[in-house]
Amino acid sequence: MNFWQKLKTTLEMIKFEHTLFALPFAFLGAVLAANGLPSWWQILWITVAMFGARSAAMTFNRIIDRKFDAENPRTANRE
């Protein structure tokens, strides 16, 4: 398996598209918390934090729940 296939598999496993979907809500929260527009630096760190935290959480969930996922018909075919 080459690098691009591994990357594609990883992004599918952590549901990367769900992270993208959640970003606008994080940015809206930042606007509300800042009572205006946050700085570009803050936006960068919010983005990094969202990707890092959500990806780590999804990875840990896949590892911890692998036994239960294997027994559940809906999730039995997960990698």
PyMOL Python script that loads the backbone (N, CA, C, O; Angstrom):
from pymol import cmd

cmd.read_pdbstr("""\
ATOM      1  N   MET A   1       0.856  -1.169   0.000  1.00  0.00           N
ATOM      2  CA  MET A   1       0.000   0.000   0.000  1.00  0.00           C
ATOM      3  C   MET A   1       0.906   1.238   0.000  1.00  0.00           C
ATOM      4  O   MET A   1       1.777   1.378   0.859  1.00  0.00           O
ATOM      5  N   ASN A   2       0.694   2.126  -0.962  1.00  0.00           N
ATOM      6  CA  ASN A   2       1.541   3.318  -1.029  1.00  0.00           C
ATOM      7  C   ASN A   2       1.016   4.417  -0.104  1.00  0.00           C
ATOM      8  O   ASN A   2      -0.029   4.275   0.530  1.00  0.00           O
ATOM      9  N   PHE A   3       1.766   5.506  -0.046  1.00  0.00           N
ATOM     10  CA  PHE A   3       1.438   6.610   0.864  1.00  0.00           C
ATOM     11  C   PHE A   3       0.031   7.147   0.635  1.00  0.00           C
ATOM     12  O   PHE A   3      -0.705   7.367   1.596  1.00  0.00           O
ATOM     13  N   TRP A   4      -0.354   7.361  -0.619  1.00  0.00           N
ATOM     14  CA  TRP A   4      -1.652   7.970  -0.924  1.00  0.00           C
ATOM     15  C   TRP A   4      -2.804   7.044  -0.548  1.00  0.00           C
ATOM     16  O   TRP A   4      -3.854   7.507  -0.101  1.00  0.00           O
ATOM     17  N   GLN A   5      -2.613   5.751  -0.726  1.00  0.00           N
ATOM     18  CA  GLN A   5      -3.651   4.797  -0.322  1.00  0.00           C
ATOM     19  C   GLN A   5      -3.796   4.769   1.199  1.00  0.00           C
ATOM     20  O   GLN A   5      -4.907   4.703   1.725  1.00  0.00           O
ATOM     21  N   LYS A   6      -2.660   4.819   1.899  1.00  0.00           N
ATOM     22  CA  LYS A   6      -2.700   4.856   3.363  1.00  0.00           C
ATOM     23  C   LYS A   6      -3.378   6.126   3.858  1.00  0.00           C
ATOM     24  O   LYS A   6      -4.177   6.089   4.793  1.00  0.00           O
ATOM     25  N   LEU A   7      -3.053   7.253   3.222  1.00  0.00           N
ATOM     26  CA  LEU A   7      -3.672   8.522   3.598  1.00  0.00           C
ATOM     27  C   LEU A   7      -5.178   8.473   3.362  1.00  0.00           C
ATOM     28  O   LEU A   7      -5.957   8.903   4.212  1.00  0.00           O
ATOM     29  N   LYS A   8      -5.585   7.952   2.216  1.00  0.00           N
ATOM     30  CA  LYS A   8      -7.014   7.848   1.897  1.00  0.00           C
ATOM     31  C   LYS A   8      -7.733   6.966   2.922  1.00  0.00           C
ATOM     32  O   LYS A   8      -8.812   7.319   3.399  1.00  0.00           O
ATOM     33  N   THR A   9      -7.140   5.831   3.256  1.00  0.00           N
ATOM     34  CA  THR A   9      -7.735   4.929   4.247  1.00  0.00           C
ATOM     35  C   THR A   9      -7.852   5.606   5.605  1.00  0.00           C
ATOM     36  O   THR A   9      -8.878   5.498   6.277  1.00  0.00           O
ATOM     37  N   THR A  10      -6.797   6.303   6.001  1.00  0.00           N
ATOM     38  CA  THR A  10      -6.806   6.995   7.289  1.00  0.00           C
ATOM     39  C   THR A  10      -7.892   8.058   7.329  1.00  0.00           C
ATOM     40  O   THR A  10      -8.633   8.148   8.308  1.00  0.00           O
ATOM     41  N   LEU A  11      -7.997   8.867   6.272  1.00  0.00           N
ATOM     42  CA  LEU A  11      -9.012   9.920   6.229  1.00  0.00           C
ATOM     43  C   LEU A  11     -10.422   9.336   6.243  1.00  0.00           C
ATOM     44  O   LEU A  11     -11.332   9.926   6.826  1.00  0.00           O
ATOM     45  N   GLU A  12     -10.605   8.188   5.608  1.00  0.00           N
ATOM     46  CA  GLU A  12     -11.913   7.530   5.647  1.00  0.00           C
ATOM     47  C   GLU A  12     -12.223   7.016   7.051  1.00  0.00           C
ATOM     48  O   GLU A  12     -13.360   7.112   7.513  1.00  0.00           O
ATOM     49  N   MET A  13     -11.212   6.470   7.726  1.00  0.00           N
ATOM     50  CA  MET A  13     -11.436   5.908   9.062  1.00  0.00           C
ATOM     51  C   MET A  13     -11.778   6.975  10.092  1.00  0.00           C
ATOM     52  O   MET A  13     -12.584   6.732  10.990  1.00  0.00           O
ATOM     53  N   ILE A  14     -11.176   8.153   9.973  1.00  0.00           N
ATOM     54  CA  ILE A  14     -11.436   9.199  10.963  1.00  0.00           C
ATOM     55  C   ILE A  14     -12.560  10.138  10.529  1.00  0.00           C
ATOM     56  O   ILE A  14     -12.838  11.137  11.193  1.00  0.00           O
ATOM     57  N   LYS A  15     -13.201   9.809   9.413  1.00  0.00           N
ATOM     58  CA  LYS A  15     -14.327  10.613   8.919  1.00  0.00           C
ATOM     59  C   LYS A  15     -13.920  12.083   8.772  1.00  0.00           C
ATOM     60  O   LYS A  15     -14.503  12.974   9.390  1.00  0.00           O
ATOM     61  N   PHE A  16     -12.914  12.304   7.945  1.00  0.00           N
ATOM     62  CA  PHE A  16     -12.364  13.637   7.715  1.00  0.00           C
ATOM     63  C   PHE A  16     -13.442  14.632   7.288  1.00  0.00           C
ATOM     64  O   PHE A  16     -13.401  15.800   7.677  1.00  0.00           O
ATOM     65  N   GLU A  17     -14.400  14.174   6.495  1.00  0.00           N
ATOM     66  CA  GLU A  17     -15.454  15.079   6.018  1.00  0.00           C
ATOM     67  C   GLU A  17     -16.305  15.595   7.169  1.00  0.00           C
ATOM     68  O   GLU A  17     -16.845  16.699   7.084  1.00  0.00           O
ATOM     69  N   HIS A  18     -16.435  14.828   8.234  1.00  0.00           N
ATOM     70  CA  HIS A  18     -17.191  15.296   9.400  1.00  0.00           C
ATOM     71  C   HIS A  18     -16.432  16.401  10.130  1.00  0.00           C
ATOM     72  O   HIS A  18     -17.038  17.310  10.697  1.00  0.00           O
ATOM     73  N   THR A  19     -15.110  16.316  10.112  1.00  0.00           N
ATOM     74  CA  THR A  19     -14.297  17.379  10.703  1.00  0.00           C
ATOM     75  C   THR A  19     -14.492  18.670   9.917  1.00  0.00           C
ATOM     76  O   THR A  19     -14.646  19.742  10.502  1.00  0.00           O
ATOM     77  N   LEU A  20     -14.486  18.565   8.593  1.00  0.00           N
ATOM     78  CA  LEU A  20     -14.718  19.755   7.765  1.00  0.00           C
ATOM     79  C   LEU A  20     -16.096  20.346   8.038  1.00  0.00           C
ATOM     80  O   LEU A  20     -16.253  21.566   8.080  1.00  0.00           O
ATOM     81  N   PHE A  21     -17.087  19.489   8.223  1.00  0.00           N
ATOM     82  CA  PHE A  21     -18.442  19.947   8.515  1.00  0.00           C
ATOM     83  C   PHE A  21     -18.497  20.698   9.844  1.00  0.00           C
ATOM     84  O   PHE A  21     -19.266  21.650   9.979  1.00  0.00           O
ATOM     85  N   ALA A  22     -17.701  20.287  10.818  1.00  0.00           N
ATOM     86  CA  ALA A  22     -17.732  20.892  12.155  1.00  0.00           C
ATOM     87  C   ALA A  22     -16.992  22.228  12.228  1.00  0.00           C
ATOM     88  O   ALA A  22     -17.240  23.014  13.142  1.00  0.00           O
ATOM     89  N   LEU A  23     -16.096  22.497  11.290  1.00  0.00           N
ATOM     90  CA  LEU A  23     -15.294  23.724  11.355  1.00  0.00           C
ATOM     91  C   LEU A  23     -16.119  25.011  11.398  1.00  0.00           C
ATOM     92  O   LEU A  23     -15.815  25.879  12.216  1.00  0.00           O
ATOM     93  N   PRO A  24     -17.140  25.179  10.565  1.00  0.00           N
ATOM     94  CA  PRO A  24     -17.910  26.428  10.647  1.00  0.00           C
ATOM     95  C   PRO A  24     -18.513  26.680  12.028  1.00  0.00           C
ATOM     96  O   PRO A  24     -18.620  27.829  12.455  1.00  0.00           O
ATOM     97  N   PHE A  25     -18.905  25.622  12.723  1.00  0.00           N
ATOM     98  CA  PHE A  25     -19.454  25.788  14.065  1.00  0.00           C
ATOM     99  C   PHE A  25     -18.377  26.247  15.043  1.00  0.00           C
ATOM    100  O   PHE A  25     -18.643  27.056  15.932  1.00  0.00           O
ATOM    101  N   ALA A  26     -17.173  25.735  14.878  1.00  0.00           N
ATOM    102  CA  ALA A  26     -16.057  26.181  15.726  1.00  0.00           C
ATOM    103  C   ALA A  26     -15.738  27.645  15.446  1.00  0.00           C
ATOM    104  O   ALA A  26     -15.478  28.414  16.372  1.00  0.00           O
ATOM    105  N   PHE A  27     -15.758  28.030  14.177  1.00  0.00           N
ATOM    106  CA  PHE A  27     -15.479  29.426  13.831  1.00  0.00           C
ATOM    107  C   PHE A  27     -16.574  30.350  14.352  1.00  0.00           C
ATOM    108  O   PHE A  27     -16.288  31.452  14.819  1.00  0.00           O
ATOM    109  N   LEU A  28     -17.819  29.908  14.272  1.00  0.00           N
ATOM    110  CA  LEU A  28     -18.926  30.699  14.812  1.00  0.00           C
ATOM    111  C   LEU A  28     -18.765  30.876  16.316  1.00  0.00           C
ATOM    112  O   LEU A  28     -18.995  31.965  16.842  1.00  0.00           O
ATOM    113  N   GLY A  29     -18.374  29.821  17.003  1.00  0.00           N
ATOM    114  CA  GLY A  29     -18.110  29.921  18.437  1.00  0.00           C
ATOM    115  C   GLY A  29     -16.995  30.906  18.737  1.00  0.00           C
ATOM    116  O   GLY A  29     -17.058  31.632  19.728  1.00  0.00           O
ATOM    117  N   ALA A  30     -15.975  30.936  17.889  1.00  0.00           N
ATOM    118  CA  ALA A  30     -14.866  31.878  18.079  1.00  0.00           C
ATOM    119  C   ALA A  30     -15.334  33.314  17.873  1.00  0.00           C
ATOM    120  O   ALA A  30     -14.920  34.214  18.605  1.00  0.00           O
ATOM    121  N   VAL A  31     -16.189  33.531  16.886  1.00  0.00           N
ATOM    122  CA  VAL A  31     -16.724  34.877  16.639  1.00  0.00           C
ATOM    123  C   VAL A  31     -17.552  35.335  17.837  1.00  0.00           C
ATOM    124  O   VAL A  31     -17.435  36.479  18.275  1.00  0.00           O
ATOM    125  N   LEU A  32     -18.379  34.450  18.361  1.00  0.00           N
ATOM    126  CA  LEU A  32     -19.197  34.806  19.521  1.00  0.00           C
ATOM    127  C   LEU A  32     -18.334  35.057  20.755  1.00  0.00           C
ATOM    128  O   LEU A  32     -18.596  35.990  21.515  1.00  0.00           O
ATOM    129  N   ALA A  33     -17.321  34.242  20.954  1.00  0.00           N
ATOM    130  CA  ALA A  33     -16.451  34.398  22.128  1.00  0.00           C
ATOM    131  C   ALA A  33     -15.614  35.667  22.050  1.00  0.00           C
ATOM    132  O   ALA A  33     -15.319  36.285  23.072  1.00  0.00           O
ATOM    133  N   ALA A  34     -15.233  36.054  20.839  1.00  0.00           N
ATOM    134  CA  ALA A  34     -14.377  37.230  20.667  1.00  0.00           C
ATOM    135  C   ALA A  34     -15.185  38.521  20.560  1.00  0.00           C
ATOM    136  O   ALA A  34     -14.606  39.606  20.510  1.00  0.00           O
ATOM    137  N   ASN A  35     -16.514  38.419  20.526  1.00  0.00           N
ATOM    138  CA  ASN A  35     -17.368  39.593  20.291  1.00  0.00           C
ATOM    139  C   ASN A  35     -16.946  40.332  19.032  1.00  0.00           C
ATOM    140  O   ASN A  35     -16.897  41.561  19.006  1.00  0.00           O
ATOM    141  N   GLY A  36     -16.651  39.587  18.015  1.00  0.00           N
ATOM    142  CA  GLY A  36     -16.194  40.127  16.737  1.00  0.00           C
ATOM    143  C   GLY A  36     -15.390  39.065  16.023  1.00  0.00           C
ATOM    144  O   GLY A  36     -15.519  37.873  16.299  1.00  0.00           O
ATOM    145  N   LEU A  37     -14.561  39.514  15.104  1.00  0.00           N
ATOM    146  CA  LEU A  37     -13.755  38.558  14.355  1.00  0.00           C
ATOM    147  C   LEU A  37     -12.476  38.211  15.098  1.00  0.00           C
ATOM    148  O   LEU A  37     -11.761  39.103  15.554  1.00  0.00           O
ATOM    149  N   PRO A  38     -12.179  36.918  15.224  1.00  0.00           N
ATOM    150  CA  PRO A  38     -10.902  36.537  15.819  1.00  0.00           C
ATOM    151  C   PRO A  38      -9.767  36.829  14.835  1.00  0.00           C
ATOM    152  O   PRO A  38      -9.998  37.013  13.639  1.00  0.00           O
ATOM    153  N   SER A  39      -8.566  36.867  15.347  1.00  0.00           N
ATOM    154  CA  SER A  39      -7.409  37.125  14.479  1.00  0.00           C
ATOM    155  C   SER A  39      -7.138  35.903  13.600  1.00  0.00           C
ATOM    156  O   SER A  39      -7.622  34.805  13.876  1.00  0.00           O
ATOM    157  N   TRP A  40      -6.362  36.112  12.545  1.00  0.00           N
ATOM    158  CA  TRP A  40      -5.988  35.006  11.666  1.00  0.00           C
ATOM    159  C   TRP A  40      -5.199  33.955  12.440  1.00  0.00           C
ATOM    160  O   TRP A  40      -5.322  32.759  12.178  1.00  0.00           O
ATOM    161  N   TRP A  41      -4.401  34.404  13.382  1.00  0.00           N
ATOM    162  CA  TRP A  41      -3.623  33.489  14.213  1.00  0.00           C
ATOM    163  C   TRP A  41      -4.556  32.589  15.031  1.00  0.00           C
ATOM    164  O   TRP A  41      -4.325  31.385  15.144  1.00  0.00           O
ATOM    165  N   GLN A  42      -5.606  33.182  15.599  1.00  0.00           N
ATOM    166  CA  GLN A  42      -6.577  32.400  16.371  1.00  0.00           C
ATOM    167  C   GLN A  42      -7.340  31.423  15.475  1.00  0.00           C
ATOM    168  O   GLN A  42      -7.594  30.284  15.866  1.00  0.00           O
ATOM    169  N   ILE A  43      -7.699  31.868  14.291  1.00  0.00           N
ATOM    170  CA  ILE A  43      -8.397  30.991  13.343  1.00  0.00           C
ATOM    171  C   ILE A  43      -7.514  29.802  12.972  1.00  0.00           C
ATOM    172  O   ILE A  43      -7.991  28.671  12.885  1.00  0.00           O
ATOM    173  N   LEU A  44      -6.231  30.062  12.753  1.00  0.00           N
ATOM    174  CA  LEU A  44      -5.296  28.977  12.443  1.00  0.00           C
ATOM    175  C   LEU A  44      -5.267  27.954  13.580  1.00  0.00           C
ATOM    176  O   LEU A  44      -5.350  26.751  13.334  1.00  0.00           O
ATOM    177  N   TRP A  45      -5.149  28.427  14.823  1.00  0.00           N
ATOM    178  CA  TRP A  45      -5.064  27.517  15.960  1.00  0.00           C
ATOM    179  C   TRP A  45      -6.382  26.794  16.221  1.00  0.00           C
ATOM    180  O   TRP A  45      -6.378  25.643  16.660  1.00  0.00           O
ATOM    181  N   ILE A  46      -7.492  27.445  15.961  1.00  0.00           N
ATOM    182  CA  ILE A  46      -8.795  26.775  16.083  1.00  0.00           C
ATOM    183  C   ILE A  46      -8.875  25.630  15.079  1.00  0.00           C
ATOM    184  O   ILE A  46      -9.336  24.538  15.410  1.00  0.00           O
ATOM    185  N   THR A  47      -8.427  25.882  13.856  1.00  0.00           N
ATOM    186  CA  THR A  47      -8.433  24.858  12.814  1.00  0.00           C
ATOM    187  C   THR A  47      -7.535  23.688  13.194  1.00  0.00           C
ATOM    188  O   THR A  47      -7.936  22.530  13.082  1.00  0.00           O
ATOM    189  N   VAL A  48      -6.322  23.989  13.641  1.00  0.00           N
ATOM    190  CA  VAL A  48      -5.387  22.935  14.054  1.00  0.00           C
ATOM    191  C   VAL A  48      -5.971  22.132  15.218  1.00  0.00           C
ATOM    192  O   VAL A  48      -5.896  20.903  15.229  1.00  0.00           O
ATOM    193  N   ALA A  49      -6.549  22.828  16.191  1.00  0.00           N
ATOM    194  CA  ALA A  49      -7.124  22.148  17.355  1.00  0.00           C
ATOM    195  C   ALA A  49      -8.296  21.252  16.956  1.00  0.00           C
ATOM    196  O   ALA A  49      -8.410  20.127  17.443  1.00  0.00           O
ATOM    197  N   MET A  50      -9.157  21.742  16.080  1.00  0.00           N
ATOM    198  CA  MET A  50     -10.304  20.941  15.643  1.00  0.00           C
ATOM    199  C   MET A  50      -9.846  19.675  14.922  1.00  0.00           C
ATOM    200  O   MET A  50     -10.318  18.578  15.221  1.00  0.00           O
ATOM    201  N   PHE A  51      -8.926  19.832  13.973  1.00  0.00           N
ATOM    202  CA  PHE A  51      -8.442  18.666  13.238  1.00  0.00           C
ATOM    203  C   PHE A  51      -7.728  17.694  14.171  1.00  0.00           C
ATOM    204  O   PHE A  51      -7.951  16.486  14.100  1.00  0.00           O
ATOM    205  N   GLY A  52      -6.881  18.214  15.034  1.00  0.00           N
ATOM    206  CA  GLY A  52      -6.123  17.350  15.933  1.00  0.00           C
ATOM    207  C   GLY A  52      -6.995  16.633  16.938  1.00  0.00           C
ATOM    208  O   GLY A  52      -6.884  15.419  17.106  1.00  0.00           O
ATOM    209  N   ALA A  53      -7.862  17.372  17.608  1.00  0.00           N
ATOM    210  CA  ALA A  53      -8.701  16.778  18.655  1.00  0.00           C
ATOM    211  C   ALA A  53      -9.693  15.775  18.075  1.00  0.00           C
ATOM    212  O   ALA A  53      -9.848  14.675  18.606  1.00  0.00           O
ATOM    213  N   ARG A  54     -10.351  16.144  17.006  1.00  0.00           N
ATOM    214  CA  ARG A  54     -11.358  15.246  16.442  1.00  0.00           C
ATOM    215  C   ARG A  54     -10.720  14.012  15.823  1.00  0.00           C
ATOM    216  O   ARG A  54     -11.236  12.905  15.977  1.00  0.00           O
ATOM    217  N   SER A  55      -9.614  14.187  15.131  1.00  0.00           N
ATOM    218  CA  SER A  55      -8.930  13.041  14.525  1.00  0.00           C
ATOM    219  C   SER A  55      -8.410  12.091  15.599  1.00  0.00           C
ATOM    220  O   SER A  55      -8.521  10.873  15.459  1.00  0.00           O
ATOM    221  N   ALA A  56      -7.849  12.637  16.661  1.00  0.00           N
ATOM    222  CA  ALA A  56      -7.364  11.795  17.761  1.00  0.00           C
ATOM    223  C   ALA A  56      -8.525  11.054  18.419  1.00  0.00           C
ATOM    224  O   ALA A  56      -8.415   9.866  18.719  1.00  0.00           O
ATOM    225  N   ALA A  57      -9.626  11.746  18.643  1.00  0.00           N
ATOM    226  CA  ALA A  57     -10.787  11.112  19.271  1.00  0.00           C
ATOM    227  C   ALA A  57     -11.336   9.982  18.402  1.00  0.00           C
ATOM    228  O   ALA A  57     -11.669   8.913  18.914  1.00  0.00           O
ATOM    229  N   MET A  58     -11.430  10.207  17.106  1.00  0.00           N
ATOM    230  CA  MET A  58     -11.926   9.162  16.207  1.00  0.00           C
ATOM    231  C   MET A  58     -10.972   7.973  16.173  1.00  0.00           C
ATOM    232  O   MET A  58     -11.408   6.822  16.144  1.00  0.00           O
ATOM    233  N   THR A  59      -9.677   8.250  16.177  1.00  0.00           N
ATOM    234  CA  THR A  59      -8.685   7.176  16.174  1.00  0.00           C
ATOM    235  C   THR A  59      -8.783   6.350  17.449  1.00  0.00           C
ATOM    236  O   THR A  59      -8.812   5.120  17.395  1.00  0.00           O
ATOM    237  N   PHE A  60      -8.834   7.020  18.592  1.00  0.00           N
ATOM    238  CA  PHE A  60      -8.960   6.306  19.866  1.00  0.00           C
ATOM    239  C   PHE A  60     -10.253   5.492  19.912  1.00  0.00           C
ATOM    240  O   PHE A  60     -10.259   4.362  20.402  1.00  0.00           O
ATOM    241  N   ASN A  61     -11.330   6.053  19.410  1.00  0.00           N
ATOM    242  CA  ASN A  61     -12.606   5.345  19.392  1.00  0.00           C
ATOM    243  C   ASN A  61     -12.512   4.077  18.550  1.00  0.00           C
ATOM    244  O   ASN A  61     -13.013   3.026  18.952  1.00  0.00           O
ATOM    245  N   ARG A  62     -11.875   4.170  17.390  1.00  0.00           N
ATOM    246  CA  ARG A  62     -11.730   2.993  16.532  1.00  0.00           C
ATOM    247  C   ARG A  62     -10.914   1.903  17.218  1.00  0.00           C
ATOM    248  O   ARG A  62     -11.232   0.719  17.114  1.00  0.00           O
ATOM    249  N   ILE A  63      -9.862   2.316  17.920  1.00  0.00           N
ATOM    250  CA  ILE A  63      -8.998   1.346  18.596  1.00  0.00           C
ATOM    251  C   ILE A  63      -9.730   0.715  19.784  1.00  0.00           C
ATOM    252  O   ILE A  63      -9.748  -0.507  19.928  1.00  0.00           O
ATOM    253  N   ILE A  64     -10.320   1.539  20.618  1.00  0.00           N
ATOM    254  CA  ILE A  64     -10.964   1.054  21.839  1.00  0.00           C
ATOM    255  C   ILE A  64     -12.202   0.210  21.537  1.00  0.00           C
ATOM    256  O   ILE A  64     -12.452  -0.788  22.212  1.00  0.00           O
ATOM    257  N   ASP A  65     -12.970   0.603  20.535  1.00  0.00           N
ATOM    258  CA  ASP A  65     -14.233  -0.087  20.236  1.00  0.00           C
ATOM    259  C   ASP A  65     -14.114  -1.171  19.174  1.00  0.00           C
ATOM    260  O   ASP A  65     -15.138  -1.676  18.715  1.00  0.00           O
ATOM    261  N   ARG A  66     -12.920  -1.544  18.769  1.00  0.00           N
ATOM    262  CA  ARG A  66     -12.792  -2.502  17.666  1.00  0.00           C
ATOM    263  C   ARG A  66     -13.476  -3.838  17.969  1.00  0.00           C
ATOM    264  O   ARG A  66     -14.039  -4.464  17.071  1.00  0.00           O
ATOM    265  N   LYS A  67     -13.427  -4.272  19.225  1.00  0.00           N
ATOM    266  CA  LYS A  67     -14.077  -5.535  19.604  1.00  0.00           C
ATOM    267  C   LYS A  67     -15.599  -5.423  19.455  1.00  0.00           C
ATOM    268  O   LYS A  67     -16.245  -6.323  18.918  1.00  0.00           O
ATOM    269  N   PHE A  68     -16.159  -4.319  19.931  1.00  0.00           N
ATOM    270  CA  PHE A  68     -17.611  -4.115  19.848  1.00  0.00           C
ATOM    271  C   PHE A  68     -18.054  -3.874  18.407  1.00  0.00           C
ATOM    272  O   PHE A  68     -19.115  -4.341  17.993  1.00  0.00           O
ATOM    273  N   ASP A  69     -17.238  -3.143  17.646  1.00  0.00           N
ATOM    274  CA  ASP A  69     -17.565  -2.891  16.243  1.00  0.00           C
ATOM    275  C   ASP A  69     -17.590  -4.191  15.440  1.00  0.00           C
ATOM    276  O   ASP A  69     -18.399  -4.337  14.524  1.00  0.00           O
ATOM    277  N   ALA A  70     -16.716  -5.125  15.774  1.00  0.00           N
ATOM    278  CA  ALA A  70     -16.675  -6.408  15.063  1.00  0.00           C
ATOM    279  C   ALA A  70     -17.938  -7.226  15.306  1.00  0.00           C
ATOM    280  O   ALA A  70     -18.340  -8.008  14.444  1.00  0.00           O
ATOM    281  N   GLU A  71     -18.564  -7.058  16.457  1.00  0.00           N
ATOM    282  CA  GLU A  71     -19.774  -7.812  16.798  1.00  0.00           C
ATOM    283  C   GLU A  71     -21.059  -7.159  16.293  1.00  0.00           C
ATOM    284  O   GLU A  71     -22.088  -7.824  16.172  1.00  0.00           O
ATOM    285  N   ASN A  72     -21.004  -5.880  16.002  1.00  0.00           N
ATOM    286  CA  ASN A  72     -22.182  -5.138  15.561  1.00  0.00           C
ATOM    287  C   ASN A  72     -22.336  -5.295  14.046  1.00  0.00           C
ATOM    288  O   ASN A  72     -21.398  -4.983  13.313  1.00  0.00           O
ATOM    289  N   PRO A  73     -23.479  -5.762  13.554  1.00  0.00           N
ATOM    290  CA  PRO A  73     -23.648  -5.952  12.107  1.00  0.00           C
ATOM    291  C   PRO A  73     -23.416  -4.672  11.293  1.00  0.00           C
ATOM    292  O   PRO A  73     -22.898  -4.731  10.178  1.00  0.00           O
ATOM    293  N   ARG A  74     -23.794  -3.538  11.841  1.00  0.00           N
ATOM    294  CA  ARG A  74     -23.632  -2.277  11.108  1.00  0.00           C
ATOM    295  C   ARG A  74     -22.170  -1.880  10.949  1.00  0.00           C
ATOM    296  O   ARG A  74     -21.801  -1.262   9.950  1.00  0.00           O
ATOM    297  N   THR A  75     -21.339  -2.228  11.918  1.00  0.00           N
ATOM    298  CA  THR A  75     -19.940  -1.795  11.905  1.00  0.00           C
ATOM    299  C   THR A  75     -18.955  -2.947  11.721  1.00  0.00           C
ATOM    300  O   THR A  75     -17.746  -2.735  11.814  1.00  0.00           O
ATOM    301  N   ALA A  76     -19.438  -4.144  11.465  1.00  0.00           N
ATOM    302  CA  ALA A  76     -18.572  -5.328  11.400  1.00  0.00           C
ATOM    303  C   ALA A  76     -17.530  -5.255  10.287  1.00  0.00           C
ATOM    304  O   ALA A  76     -16.472  -5.872  10.409  1.00  0.00           O
ATOM    305  N   ASN A  77     -17.792  -4.531   9.220  1.00  0.00           N
ATOM    306  CA  ASN A  77     -16.861  -4.485   8.086  1.00  0.00           C
ATOM    307  C   ASN A  77     -15.893  -3.319   8.137  1.00  0.00           C
ATOM    308  O   ASN A  77     -15.201  -3.048   7.155  1.00  0.00           O
ATOM    309  N   ARG A  78     -15.832  -2.633   9.247  1.00  0.00           N
ATOM    310  CA  ARG A  78     -14.882  -1.525   9.373  1.00  0.00           C
ATOM    311  C   ARG A  78     -13.470  -2.069   9.432  1.00  0.00           C
ATOM    312  O   ARG A  78     -13.224  -3.181   9.899  1.00  0.00           O
ATOM    313  N   GLU A  79     -12.551  -1.255   8.946  1.00  0.00           N
ATOM    314  CA  GLU A  79     -11.137  -1.654   8.953  1.00  0.00           C
ATOM    315  C   GLU A  79     -10.522  -1.461  10.299  1.00  0.00           C
ATOM    316  O   GLU A  79      -9.339  -1.746  10.484  1.00  0.00           O
TER     317      GLU A  79
END
""", "prot")
cmd.dss("prot")
cmd.show_as("cartoon", "prot")
cmd.util.cbc("prot")
cmd.orient("prot")
